[in-house]
């Protein structure tokens, strides 16, 4: 037979054959690692050209984002010997985190943090309130991911790889991951040294520039609390005992009713919004603030669009979430009796109770509230019925106020002691898209808004109106009571909308995380008032006169950590707790202490403070650490 000419292998065949070789596998893994990292950057980064220039300036920053993807692909490959599946699974994992990060940034101006993984239960509870179509989309996306993984696993061919190379590969991948995490991703100096686009103190900018993957791993490494440099537990133990305070004999105190309104804000106070012909969302709130019996202003909280428990912590303890320098919710660090404001009020004869018409396990309030000194706690599980009392997926404002007034009324009738009542409302929790169903617009504007934008604001203002109506109801109750009653109302954070900061830009709100110090701080400002009825004024003196004597800021702007101790100064005469005393001393000099932005007693914004003020801030930071981790139960 004549010699047959051999057929030259096709290009596709040669490519498939090459991919099955060690060199081909290596190149494929490297290519897909870079590709997946690029997709993550495109999803999470808003200023890709400026970020690209920063990467050119510091290329190792990009490598630190690629390395984890590469290691995950290799880990899965050595475990399964399926290259296509390993790539697909890694892509799904990192893209899922990237999308989650982007959504969180839009709604809360905060990136995805490792500590978010500890709040799965809370996240699921919030997801239940999303519109049905959004839940369907989320469900379809998850199903698509699962189908992709199943198909990729079935379709992916196993590579012929002996056991010993596989074991060696696994060991090397694990060793490399451990070493990189310990010596590179945990290195704060390295992380801080990389350039950042825009304000470096805004965490979203850190993620945008340095990469979500690198930043996420770095955050994981810094969540462990360590004692501050120069910290001495014995020093603070002595400070705690420097003042032995005894309450005045037969001293009377007013009932203090403190309420934190979910996402309560004064966003309706905008020149582009007009409520003529509609109800002013802040009708009662503004009337109270403008009365002679009130002191009011704004507090600077720690979070935007979420982080409710952090605002609670600041106000109820006189300590500051910002001083913890940790992404975990501050309530995570309370594991025993904490000598905060509720417990201090108990020492002068107050009875204390808390009301939260949400689940007791949310932010671990079922344990934290008793630790803070609340003798009686009312939660959704034992005191409310979501099926009959819900509105927008949460217990409504009317029912919440019913509980506040009923418990106060019962206490007045049955007890001679003053009452400290603290409530967290929940009705106006986001998301706001069709939150209360289909509603007619409740405002007009000279700025063009589409149907979705109009509905979002309408939904949000509906919740504010409901809260404001109940504020007026409570004030009316207090006015008609002969008992001395003080009302404190404040917002926990600004609302997080599904369109992110779009409204703030469209309506020219002076809010910008990358703007002037005033604009940066405004991202975290919520309104408050402290009001007294006539009986409380007769007992404690006029609040405006007291505010002047205590040198409270004329514009009412202060950090959230100062609000609770300010209430104590105003209505518990002669009260002195060593920590709260220092807190109030700092408030007189720096009413706002927000890490890198300070506001002095004259209302000047600054990033620089005196050596004396720096020492006071440092002492309070260290004192907080002592109370959380070293103080014995009081």
C-alpha positions as CSV (number, residue, x, y, z in Angstrom):
1,X,0.0,0.0,0.0
2,X,1.2,3.4,-0.8
3,X,2.3,5.6,2.2
4,X,-0.6,7.6,3.6
5,X,0.1,11.2,4.3
6,X,-0.4,11.9,8.1
7,X,-3.2,14.3,8.8
8,X,-1.9,17.4,10.6
9,X,-3.7,17.9,14.0
10,X,-6.2,20.8,13.9
11,X,-5.5,24.0,15.9
12,X,-8.4,23.2,18.3
13,X,-6.9,19.8,19.0
14,X,-3.5,21.2,19.6
15,X,-5.0,23.8,22.0
16,X,-6.9,21.2,23.9
17,X,-3.8,19.1,24.1
18,X,-1.7,22.0,25.3
19,X,-4.2,22.9,28.0
20,X,-3.8,19.5,29.4
21,X,-0.1,19.9,29.9
22,X,1.5,21.4,33.0
23,X,2.5,24.5,31.0
24,X,-1.0,24.8,29.6
25,X,-2.7,24.4,32.9
26,X,-0.4,27.0,34.5
27,X,-1.1,29.5,31.7
28,X,-4.9,28.9,32.0
29,X,-4.9,29.3,35.7
30,X,-2.9,32.6,35.4
31,X,-5.1,33.9,32.6
32,X,-8.4,33.2,34.5
33,X,-7.0,34.6,37.7
34,X,-6.2,37.9,36.0
35,X,-9.5,37.9,34.1
36,X,-11.7,37.3,37.2
37,X,-9.7,39.9,39.1
38,X,-10.4,42.4,36.3
39,X,-14.1,41.6,36.4
40,X,-14.2,42.2,40.2
41,X,-12.5,45.6,39.6
42,X,-15.0,46.5,36.9
43,X,-17.9,45.7,39.2
44,X,-16.6,47.3,42.4
45,X,-14.6,50.3,41.1
46,X,-16.4,53.5,40.0
47,X,-13.4,55.5,38.7
48,X,-11.6,52.8,36.7
49,X,-9.3,55.2,34.8
50,X,-8.1,57.0,37.9
51,X,-7.7,53.6,39.7
52,X,-5.8,52.3,36.7
53,X,-3.3,55.1,37.0
54,X,-2.8,54.3,40.7
55,X,-2.2,50.6,39.8
56,X,0.4,51.8,37.3
57,X,2.1,53.7,40.1
58,X,1.9,50.6,42.5
59,X,1.5,47.4,40.4
60,X,2.0,45.1,43.4
61,X,-1.4,46.3,44.6
62,X,-2.9,44.5,41.6
63,X,-0.9,41.4,42.2
64,X,-2.2,41.2,45.8
65,X,-5.7,41.1,44.3
66,X,-4.8,38.4,41.7
67,X,-3.0,36.1,44.2
68,X,-6.1,35.0,46.2
69,X,-8.0,34.2,43.0
70,X,-5.1,32.2,41.7
71,X,-4.7,30.3,45.0
72,X,-8.4,29.4,45.2
73,X,-8.4,28.1,41.6
74,X,-5.3,26.0,42.3
75,X,-6.8,24.7,45.6
76,X,-10.0,23.6,43.8
77,X,-8.0,22.1,40.9
78,X,-5.7,20.0,43.2
79,X,-8.8,18.8,45.1
80,X,-11.0,17.9,42.0
81,X,-8.5,17.8,39.1
82,X,-11.2,19.6,37.1
83,X,-9.8,22.9,35.6
84,X,-13.0,24.2,34.1
85,X,-15.0,23.6,37.3
86,X,-12.2,25.2,39.4
87,X,-12.3,28.3,37.3
88,X,-16.1,28.5,37.2
89,X,-16.4,28.0,41.0
90,X,-13.8,30.7,41.7
91,X,-15.5,33.1,39.3
92,X,-18.9,32.6,40.9
93,X,-17.4,33.1,44.4
94,X,-15.5,36.3,43.7
95,X,-18.1,37.8,41.4
96,X,-20.8,37.1,44.0
97,X,-18.7,39.0,46.6
98,X,-18.1,41.8,44.2
99,X,-21.8,42.3,43.4
100,X,-22.6,42.1,47.1
101,X,-20.0,44.8,47.8
102,X,-21.4,47.0,45.0
103,X,-24.9,46.8,46.3
104,X,-23.8,47.5,49.9
105,X,-21.8,50.5,48.8
106,X,-24.8,51.9,46.9
107,X,-27.2,51.5,49.8
108,X,-25.0,52.1,52.8
109,X,-21.8,53.8,51.5
110,X,-19.9,51.0,53.1
111,X,-18.0,48.2,51.5
112,X,-18.4,44.5,52.1
113,X,-16.6,43.5,55.3
114,X,-15.6,40.1,56.6
115,X,-17.8,40.8,59.7
116,X,-20.9,40.9,57.4
117,X,-20.5,37.2,57.2
118,X,-21.3,37.0,61.0
119,X,-24.7,38.8,60.4
120,X,-26.3,36.2,58.1
121,X,-29.3,35.9,60.3
122,X,-29.9,39.7,60.4
123,X,-29.4,39.9,56.6
124,X,-31.9,37.2,56.0
125,X,-34.4,39.0,58.2
126,X,-33.9,42.2,56.2
127,X,-34.1,40.4,52.9
128,X,-37.6,39.2,53.8
129,X,-38.8,42.8,53.5
130,X,-37.6,43.2,50.0
131,X,-40.2,43.6,47.2
132,X,-41.2,40.2,45.8
133,X,-39.7,40.9,42.3
134,X,-36.3,41.7,43.9
135,X,-36.4,38.4,45.9
136,X,-37.3,36.6,42.7
137,X,-34.3,38.1,40.9
138,X,-32.0,37.2,43.7
139,X,-33.4,33.7,43.7
140,X,-33.0,33.3,40.0
141,X,-29.4,34.6,40.2
142,X,-28.6,32.0,42.9
143,X,-30.2,29.3,40.9
144,X,-28.2,30.3,37.9
145,X,-25.0,30.1,39.9
146,X,-25.8,26.7,41.2
147,X,-26.7,25.4,37.7
148,X,-23.5,26.9,36.3
149,X,-21.5,25.1,39.0
150,X,-23.3,21.8,38.5
151,X,-22.9,21.9,34.7
152,X,-19.2,22.9,34.9
153,X,-18.5,20.1,37.3
154,X,-20.2,17.5,35.0
155,X,-18.7,18.9,31.8
156,X,-15.2,19.5,33.1
157,X,-12.8,16.6,32.4
158,X,-10.4,15.3,35.0
159,X,-6.8,16.0,34.4
160,X,-4.5,13.0,34.8
161,X,-2.6,14.1,37.9
162,X,-0.8,11.6,40.2
163,X,-1.5,11.6,43.9
164,X,1.9,12.8,45.1
165,X,2.0,15.9,42.9
166,X,-1.6,16.7,44.0
167,X,-0.7,16.4,47.7
168,X,2.5,18.5,47.1
169,X,0.4,21.1,45.3
170,X,-2.2,21.3,48.0
171,X,0.5,21.7,50.7
172,X,2.2,24.5,48.7
173,X,-1.1,26.3,48.1
174,X,-2.1,26.2,51.8
175,X,1.4,27.2,52.9
176,X,1.4,30.1,50.4
177,X,-2.0,31.3,51.5
178,X,-1.1,31.1,55.2
179,X,2.2,32.9,54.7
180,X,0.7,35.6,52.4
181,X,-2.1,36.3,54.9
182,X,0.2,36.5,57.9
183,X,3.0,38.6,56.4
184,X,1.3,40.5,53.5
185,X,-2.4,40.9,53.9
186,X,-2.1,41.6,57.7
187,X,0.5,44.2,57.1
188,X,-1.2,47.5,58.0
189,X,1.8,49.6,57.0
190,X,1.9,48.1,53.5
191,X,-1.9,48.6,53.1
192,X,-1.9,52.2,54.3
193,X,1.1,53.1,52.1
194,X,-0.7,52.3,48.8
195,X,-2.3,55.3,47.1
196,X,-6.0,56.0,47.3
197,X,-8.3,57.9,44.9
198,X,-10.1,60.7,46.7
199,X,-10.5,60.9,50.5
200,X,-8.4,58.1,52.1
201,X,-10.4,58.1,55.3
202,X,-13.6,57.0,53.4
203,X,-13.4,53.2,53.4
204,X,-15.2,52.8,50.1
205,X,-12.3,54.7,48.4
206,X,-9.8,52.2,49.9
207,X,-11.7,49.3,48.4
208,X,-12.2,51.1,45.1
209,X,-8.5,51.8,44.7
210,X,-6.7,48.9,46.4
211,X,-9.2,46.4,45.2
212,X,-12.1,44.6,46.9
213,X,-10.2,41.3,47.3
214,X,-7.1,42.8,48.9
215,X,-9.1,45.1,51.1
216,X,-11.5,42.4,52.2
217,X,-8.6,40.2,53.3
218,X,-6.8,43.0,55.0
219,X,-10.0,43.9,57.0
220,X,-10.2,40.2,58.1
221,X,-6.8,40.5,59.6
222,X,-7.5,43.7,61.6
223,X,-10.9,42.7,63.2
224,X,-9.2,41.2,66.3
225,X,-9.2,43.7,69.1
226,X,-5.8,44.4,70.7
227,X,-5.0,46.7,73.5
228,X,-4.0,50.2,72.4
229,X,-0.4,51.2,72.5
230,X,0.6,52.3,76.0
231,X,-2.6,51.0,77.5
232,X,-2.5,50.3,81.3
233,X,-5.5,48.5,82.8
234,X,-4.5,49.4,86.4
235,X,-4.5,53.1,85.5
236,X,-8.1,53.0,84.4
237,X,-9.1,50.8,87.3
238,X,-7.8,53.6,89.6
239,X,-9.6,56.2,87.5
240,X,-12.9,54.4,87.9
241,X,-12.5,54.7,91.7
242,X,-11.4,58.3,91.9
243,X,-14.9,59.7,92.4
244,X,-17.2,58.1,95.0
245,X,-20.5,59.7,94.2
246,X,-23.5,59.5,96.4
247,X,-26.9,60.7,95.2
248,X,-28.4,63.7,97.1
249,X,-30.9,62.7,99.7
250,X,-34.6,62.8,98.6
251,X,-33.6,64.2,95.2
252,X,-36.4,63.9,92.6
253,X,-35.7,63.1,89.0
254,X,-37.8,63.2,85.9
255,X,-38.9,60.2,83.8
256,X,-36.6,60.0,80.7
257,X,-38.2,58.6,77.6
258,X,-35.6,58.1,74.9
259,X,-36.4,57.0,71.4
260,X,-34.2,56.2,68.5
261,X,-36.1,56.5,65.2
262,X,-35.2,54.1,62.4
263,X,-33.6,56.1,59.6
264,X,-35.2,59.3,61.0
265,X,-33.8,62.4,59.3
266,X,-34.6,65.9,58.2
267,X,-34.0,65.2,54.5
268,X,-37.4,66.9,53.9
269,X,-35.8,70.2,54.8
270,X,-34.6,70.8,51.2
271,X,-35.2,73.9,49.0
272,X,-36.0,71.7,46.1
273,X,-38.8,69.9,48.0
274,X,-42.2,71.5,48.6
275,X,-44.9,70.1,50.9
276,X,-47.5,72.8,50.2
277,X,-50.8,70.9,50.0
278,X,-49.2,67.9,51.7
279,X,-48.3,67.1,55.3
280,X,-44.9,68.4,56.4
281,X,-43.0,65.2,57.4
282,X,-41.5,67.0,60.4
283,X,-44.5,69.0,61.5
284,X,-44.4,68.0,65.2
285,X,-40.6,67.5,65.3
286,X,-39.9,71.0,64.2
287,X,-42.5,72.5,66.5
288,X,-40.9,70.8,69.5
289,X,-37.4,71.9,68.4
290,X,-38.6,75.5,68.2
291,X,-40.3,75.5,71.6
292,X,-38.8,77.1,74.7
293,X,-38.7,73.7,76.4
294,X,-36.3,72.0,74.0
295,X,-32.7,71.8,73.1
296,X,-32.0,70.4,69.6
297,X,-29.5,69.9,66.8
298,X,-27.7,67.0,65.1
299,X,-25.6,64.2,66.2
300,X,-22.7,62.7,64.2
301,X,-23.2,59.0,64.2
302,X,-20.8,56.2,63.1
303,X,-22.6,54.9,60.0
304,X,-24.6,55.8,56.9
305,X,-27.6,53.8,55.8
306,X,-27.3,51.2,58.5
307,X,-25.4,50.3,61.7
308,X,-28.3,51.0,64.0
309,X,-26.8,49.2,67.0
310,X,-23.6,51.4,66.8
311,X,-25.7,54.5,67.4
312,X,-27.4,52.8,70.3
313,X,-24.1,51.9,71.7
314,X,-22.7,55.4,71.5
315,X,-25.7,57.1,73.2
316,X,-26.2,54.4,75.9
317,X,-22.6,54.0,76.9
318,X,-21.0,57.4,76.4
319,X,-18.3,55.5,74.5
320,X,-17.7,55.8,70.7
321,X,-18.0,53.1,68.0
322,X,-15.5,55.2,66.0
323,X,-12.9,54.8,68.8
324,X,-13.0,51.0,68.4
325,X,-11.5,51.2,65.0
326,X,-13.1,47.8,64.2
327,X,-15.7,46.8,61.5
328,X,-17.6,44.6,63.9
329,X,-20.8,46.1,65.4
330,X,-19.9,47.6,68.8
331,X,-22.5,45.5,70.5
332,X,-20.3,42.4,69.6
333,X,-17.9,43.5,72.3
334,X,-20.3,43.6,75.3
335,X,-20.2,40.3,77.1
336,X,-21.0,41.3,80.7
337,X,-22.4,44.0,82.9
338,X,-21.4,47.3,81.4
339,X,-21.5,50.4,83.5
340,X,-23.2,52.6,81.0
341,X,-26.0,55.1,81.3
342,X,-28.9,52.7,82.1
343,X,-26.9,51.1,84.9
344,X,-25.7,54.5,86.2
345,X,-29.3,55.7,86.3
346,X,-30.2,52.6,88.3
347,X,-27.8,53.8,91.0
348,X,-29.9,56.9,91.6
349,X,-33.2,55.1,91.8
350,X,-34.3,54.8,88.2
351,X,-36.1,51.7,86.9
352,X,-35.0,50.9,83.4
353,X,-36.8,49.2,80.4
354,X,-36.1,48.8,76.7
355,X,-38.5,48.3,73.8
356,X,-37.5,47.0,70.4
357,X,-40.3,45.7,68.2
358,X,-37.8,43.6,66.3
359,X,-36.3,40.1,66.9
360,X,-34.5,39.8,70.2
361,X,-31.5,38.2,68.5
362,X,-31.0,41.1,66.1
363,X,-27.5,42.4,67.0
364,X,-27.7,40.2,70.1
365,X,-29.9,42.7,71.9
366,X,-31.4,40.0,74.1
367,X,-28.1,39.7,75.9
368,X,-26.7,43.2,75.4
369,X,-29.7,45.1,76.8
370,X,-29.6,43.3,80.2
371,X,-25.8,43.8,80.2
372,X,-26.3,47.5,79.8
373,X,-28.7,47.6,82.8
374,X,-32.2,47.3,81.3
375,X,-34.3,45.4,83.9
376,X,-37.2,44.8,81.6
377,X,-37.0,44.2,77.8
378,X,-39.8,44.0,75.3
379,X,-39.1,42.4,71.9
380,X,-41.1,41.2,68.9
381,X,-41.3,37.6,70.1
382,X,-43.0,38.4,73.4
383,X,-44.8,41.7,73.0
384,X,-45.8,42.3,69.4
385,X,-47.5,40.5,66.5
386,X,-46.0,41.1,63.1
387,X,-48.9,39.6,61.2
388,X,-51.5,42.0,62.6
389,X,-49.3,45.0,63.6
390,X,-46.9,45.1,60.7
391,X,-46.6,47.8,58.1
392,X,-43.9,47.7,55.4
393,X,-42.8,44.4,56.9
394,X,-42.1,45.7,60.4
395,X,-44.1,46.6,63.5
396,X,-45.8,50.0,62.9
397,X,-45.1,53.3,64.7
398,X,-48.6,53.4,66.3
399,X,-48.2,50.1,68.0
400,X,-44.6,51.0,69.1
401,X,-45.9,54.2,70.6
402,X,-48.7,52.4,72.3
403,X,-46.1,50.3,74.1
404,X,-44.1,53.3,75.1
405,X,-47.1,55.2,76.5
406,X,-48.6,52.1,78.1
407,X,-45.4,51.1,80.0
408,X,-44.9,54.7,81.1
409,X,-48.5,55.1,82.2
410,X,-48.4,51.8,84.1
411,X,-45.1,52.8,85.8
412,X,-46.5,56.1,86.9
413,X,-49.6,54.5,88.4
414,X,-47.7,51.7,90.2
415,X,-44.3,53.1,91.1
416,X,-42.8,56.1,92.9
417,X,-39.4,55.8,91.2
418,X,-38.4,57.6,88.0
419,X,-38.4,55.6,84.7
420,X,-35.7,55.5,82.0
421,X,-37.3,54.0,78.9
422,X,-35.3,53.4,75.7
423,X,-37.0,52.4,72.4
424,X,-35.7,51.6,69.0
425,X,-38.4,52.0,66.3
426,X,-38.3,49.8,63.2
427,X,-41.2,50.6,60.8
428,X,-39.2,52.8,58.4
429,X,-36.4,50.3,57.9
430,X,-35.3,50.0,54.3
431,X,-35.4,49.0,51.5
432,X,-37.9,51.7,50.4
433,X,-38.9,50.5,47.0
434,X,-42.7,50.0,47.3
435,X,-42.1,49.6,51.0
436,X,-45.7,50.6,51.9
437,X,-47.3,49.5,48.6
438,X,-48.5,51.9,45.9
439,X,-48.7,55.5,47.2
440,X,-49.5,58.9,45.7
441,X,-46.7,61.4,45.8
442,X,-46.5,63.3,49.1
443,X,-44.3,66.2,47.9
444,X,-43.6,68.3,44.9
445,X,-40.2,69.4,43.5
446,X,-38.6,71.7,41.0
447,X,-36.1,68.9,40.1
448,X,-37.1,66.4,37.5
449,X,-37.5,63.0,39.1
450,X,-38.6,59.8,37.3
451,X,-41.4,57.6,38.6
452,X,-39.0,55.3,40.6
453,X,-37.2,58.2,42.2
454,X,-40.5,59.9,43.2
455,X,-41.8,56.7,44.7
456,X,-38.6,56.1,46.8
457,X,-38.9,59.5,48.4
458,X,-42.6,59.1,48.8
459,X,-42.2,55.8,50.6
460,X,-39.5,57.1,52.8
461,X,-41.3,60.3,53.8
462,X,-44.4,58.2,54.5
463,X,-42.4,56.5,57.3
464,X,-41.1,59.8,58.6
465,X,-44.7,61.2,58.7
466,X,-45.9,58.2,60.7
467,X,-43.0,58.6,63.1
468,X,-43.7,62.4,63.4
469,X,-47.4,61.8,64.2
470,X,-46.4,59.5,67.1
471,X,-43.9,62.1,68.3
472,X,-46.7,64.6,68.6
473,X,-48.9,62.0,70.3
474,X,-46.2,61.4,73.0
475,X,-45.6,65.1,73.5
476,X,-49.3,65.6,74.0
477,X,-49.4,62.8,76.6
478,X,-46.4,64.4,78.5
479,X,-48.0,67.9,78.3
480,X,-51.1,66.6,80.0
481,X,-49.2,64.7,82.7
482,X,-48.4,66.2,86.1
483,X,-45.4,63.9,86.2
484,X,-42.0,65.4,85.3
485,X,-41.2,63.9,81.8
486,X,-38.2,64.4,79.5
487,X,-38.4,63.2,75.9
488,X,-35.3,62.5,73.8
489,X,-35.7,61.6,70.2
490,X,-32.9,61.1,67.6
491,X,-32.2,59.3,64.3
492,X,-29.9,56.3,64.1
493,X,-28.5,57.1,60.6
494,X,-29.5,58.6,57.3
495,X,-31.5,56.3,55.0
496,X,-29.8,54.1,52.5
497,X,-31.6,54.2,49.1
498,X,-31.3,51.7,46.4
499,X,-30.1,54.4,44.1
500,X,-27.3,55.3,46.4
501,X,-26.3,58.9,46.7
502,X,-28.4,59.9,43.6
503,X,-31.0,61.9,45.6
504,X,-28.3,63.8,47.5
505,X,-26.7,64.8,44.2
506,X,-30.0,65.6,42.4
507,X,-31.4,67.7,45.2
508,X,-28.1,69.4,46.0
509,X,-27.8,68.2,49.6
510,X,-24.4,69.3,51.0
511,X,-23.4,65.7,51.6
512,X,-20.3,64.2,50.1
513,X,-17.9,61.6,51.5
514,X,-15.2,63.1,49.4
515,X,-16.1,66.8,49.9
516,X,-15.2,69.4,52.4
517,X,-15.1,68.5,56.1
518,X,-18.6,69.9,56.5
519,X,-19.9,67.8,53.6
520,X,-18.1,64.7,54.9
521,X,-19.6,65.0,58.3
522,X,-23.1,65.6,56.9
523,X,-23.1,62.0,55.6
524,X,-23.4,60.9,59.2
525,X,-25.6,63.6,60.8
526,X,-29.1,62.9,62.1
527,X,-31.5,65.3,64.0
528,X,-32.4,65.1,67.7
529,X,-34.2,67.0,70.4
530,X,-34.3,66.9,74.2
531,X,-37.6,68.3,75.5
532,X,-39.1,68.7,79.0
533,X,-42.7,69.2,80.1
534,X,-43.6,72.0,82.5
535,X,-43.3,69.7,85.5
536,X,-39.8,68.7,84.5
537,X,-38.9,72.4,84.0
538,X,-40.1,73.1,87.5
539,X,-38.0,70.3,88.9
540,X,-34.8,70.7,86.8
541,X,-34.9,74.3,85.5
542,X,-35.3,75.6,82.0
543,X,-33.4,73.5,79.5
544,X,-32.1,76.4,77.5
545,X,-30.7,78.0,80.6
546,X,-29.1,74.7,81.7
547,X,-27.7,74.2,78.2
548,X,-26.0,77.6,78.4
549,X,-24.5,76.9,81.8
550,X,-23.2,73.5,80.6
551,X,-21.7,75.2,77.6
552,X,-23.6,72.9,75.1
553,X,-22.9,73.9,71.5
554,X,-25.1,76.7,70.3
555,X,-25.9,74.9,67.0
556,X,-26.6,71.6,68.9
557,X,-24.1,69.7,66.8
558,X,-22.3,66.9,68.7
559,X,-20.9,63.4,68.4
560,X,-23.4,60.7,69.3
561,X,-21.3,59.5,72.2
562,X,-22.1,62.9,73.9
563,X,-25.9,62.8,73.7
564,X,-26.6,60.4,76.5
565,X,-24.1,62.0,78.9
566,X,-25.6,65.4,78.0
567,X,-29.0,64.2,79.1
568,X,-27.5,63.1,82.4
569,X,-25.9,66.5,82.9
570,X,-29.1,68.2,82.3
571,X,-31.5,66.1,84.4
572,X,-29.4,64.3,87.0
573,X,-27.9,67.2,89.0
574,X,-24.5,66.6,90.6
575,X,-24.1,63.4,88.8
576,X,-20.5,62.4,88.2
577,X,-19.2,59.2,86.7
578,X,-15.4,59.4,86.1
579,X,-15.7,58.4,82.4
580,X,-18.7,60.5,81.7
581,X,-17.1,63.5,83.4
582,X,-14.2,63.2,81.0
583,X,-16.6,62.7,78.2
584,X,-18.4,66.0,79.0
585,X,-15.1,67.8,79.4
586,X,-14.1,66.8,75.9
587,X,-17.5,67.7,74.6
588,X,-17.0,71.3,75.8
589,X,-13.8,71.6,73.8
590,X,-14.6,69.4,70.8
591,X,-18.4,68.8,70.5
592,X,-17.6,66.6,67.4
593,X,-14.8,64.0,67.5
594,X,-15.1,61.9,64.3
595,X,-11.6,60.4,63.9
596,X,-10.3,62.8,61.3
597,X,-12.9,65.6,61.5
598,X,-13.3,67.7,64.6
599,X,-15.6,70.6,65.4
600,X,-14.5,72.9,68.2
601,X,-16.5,74.9,70.7
602,X,-16.8,77.8,68.3
603,X,-18.2,75.6,65.5
604,X,-14.9,75.5,63.5
605,X,-14.2,72.3,61.4
606,X,-10.7,71.1,61.7
607,X,-8.5,68.1,61.2
608,X,-6.0,69.2,63.8
609,X,-6.4,69.3,67.5
610,X,-4.1,70.4,70.4
611,X,-1.8,68.0,72.3
612,X,-4.1,68.3,75.3
613,X,-7.2,67.4,73.2
614,X,-5.3,64.5,71.6
615,X,-4.5,63.2,75.0
616,X,-8.2,63.4,76.1
617,X,-9.3,61.5,73.0
618,X,-6.6,58.9,73.6
619,X,-7.6,58.5,77.2
620,X,-11.3,57.9,76.2
621,X,-10.3,55.4,73.6
622,X,-8.2,53.5,76.1
623,X,-10.9,53.8,78.8
624,X,-13.4,52.3,76.4
625,X,-11.1,49.3,75.9
626,X,-10.8,48.9,79.6
627,X,-14.6,48.9,80.1
628,X,-15.2,46.4,77.3
629,X,-12.4,43.9,78.0
630,X,-10.8,44.4,81.4
631,X,-13.3,45.9,83.8
632,X,-14.8,43.5,86.3
633,X,-18.6,43.5,86.6
634,X,-19.7,46.6,88.5
